[in-house]
Amino acid sequence: VDCASLSADSTGASEAKLQAAFAEAEIYCPCVLLLHNLSMIGRIRDDVGADSRLISSLHRFMKDLRLSCNEYPVVVVGTVGRLQDLFPDVQTLFLHDLGMESLSEDQRKLIMAALSTELPLGKDVNLAKLAKLTAGYLLSDLCALLNHASHAACSRLKAT
């Protein structure tokens, strides 16, 4: 579930969407409920604070889920871009934090070199420069970048 899609015009509407996500997970237990962009939960539109009612509802839904699915559990996994963006009240709901460090410039260059070994790169392609420009990119981002560049090159060749 992309938590950005749970955002609604009112807290009550957001709460109903969140409840529906948990109710669906309960139907399919055992399962994994992936809450993508968890930092969006409880974020007030003007971005100045937390919606305590929605965060409280999240607490309640997770507690109710543990009680109703004790034989075949639902594992709730939350993802965030940066851990510091997550409200502390939401973070306390999870037993573990797993962080992934950003790739260094050298690592990005090595990854792009490995991914592009079978690609016919033009003479003007500078992987070192690309590595500088892709700070914060993960492996999937680099794969998507090279894939998109390959498709764009093919489209240019077809057009000529």
Residue, then its C-alpha position, 0 to 999 in steps of 0.5 A: v500500500d502506498c501511504a501517499s494514496l491513503s491521504a484524503d480530504s479529511t482525517g476520517a477519510s484517510e482513517a477509513k482508507l487505512q482501515a480498509a488496507f488493514a482489513e484486506a490484510e486480515i482477510y489474506c493472513p498470513c501475509v505481509l502488509l507493505l506500507h510504502n512511504l510510511s512517513m506520509i502517514g499522519r502528515i498534515r497537508d501543510d507539512v508542519g506536524a503530525d495528525s495524532r488521530l491518524i497515528s493513533s488509528l494506526h496504533r489501534f489497527m496494528k494492535d487489533l491485527r495482532l489480536s485477530c491474526n495470532e495463529y497466522p500473523v500479518v507481518v507489517v513492513g514500513t518503508v521510508g526514504r529517510l528514517q528521520d522523516l518518520f514520526p517517532d510515534v509511528q517508528t515505535l510501532f516497529l520492532h526493527d529498523l533496517g537502514m540502507e546507506s546511500l551508494s558512494e560515487d565510486q560504487r555507482k560508477l562501478i555498478m553502472a559499468a557492470l550493468s552496461t558491459e553488454l550495452p553499446l555505449g557511445k564515445d560521449v558517455n562518461l560513467a564518472k560524470l553520470a556517477k556524480l549526477t546520480a547521488g542518492y540513486l539506488l541499484s533499481d534507479l541506476c537500472a531504470l536509468l540505463n534501461h530508459a537511456s537504451h530505449a531512448a537511443c533505440s527510438r532515436l535510431k529508429a527515427t533516423 
